[in-house]
Amino acid sequence: MNPTPDDKKRFKELLQKIQVSGSFDSARYSSELSTLAGNIDSGSPPSTLNVINAGAAEAAGTSSLAAIAQIKNDELKNSLTQLAEYESKLMPKLDKALASEVDDDFQRFVREAAKETPRKKWMELSAAGLHEAAKSIAPELVAPIAETLKKVLDIV
């Protein structure tokens, strides 16, 4: 089924509601997200869990991008933006528990990188979690994620 412009609009509006609330309430949004995602996906409808993770990633990504936008160092900002893109590709592939861990690691990594004096040890721990998740779920993202993590760690 091809998505209608109304499906896409409703999906974006729903994601904005999730972003504004600051948390993802799966009981409240999963049914509507599943329906909309099924309409938007021209292939077979995705699993509810993947739709929930995609919605959560979208909501988390917005707050991360806001933090990244505040960073003055352009090279660091660009690298973190790239990492956010990789994370957004990774999140829908993860189960709920691992998605939560990866999101925590990513948020911590960005918060530390944004500090005037980042704690590199904390960033290295968060980076290890992100790298491990990619290795276990998305081998195609391992090299680009590892490269970008290293670049960020070299900058800070």
Secondary structure, DSSP 4 states (H G I P E B T S, - for coil): -PPPHHHHHHHHHHHHHHHHHTS--HHHHHHHHHHHHHHH-SSSPPPHHHHHHHHHHHHHHHHHHHHHHT---HHHHHHHHHHHHHHHHHGGGS-HHHHHHHHHHHHHHHHHHHSSS--HHHHHHHHHHHHHHHHHH-HHHHHHHHHHHHHHHHH-
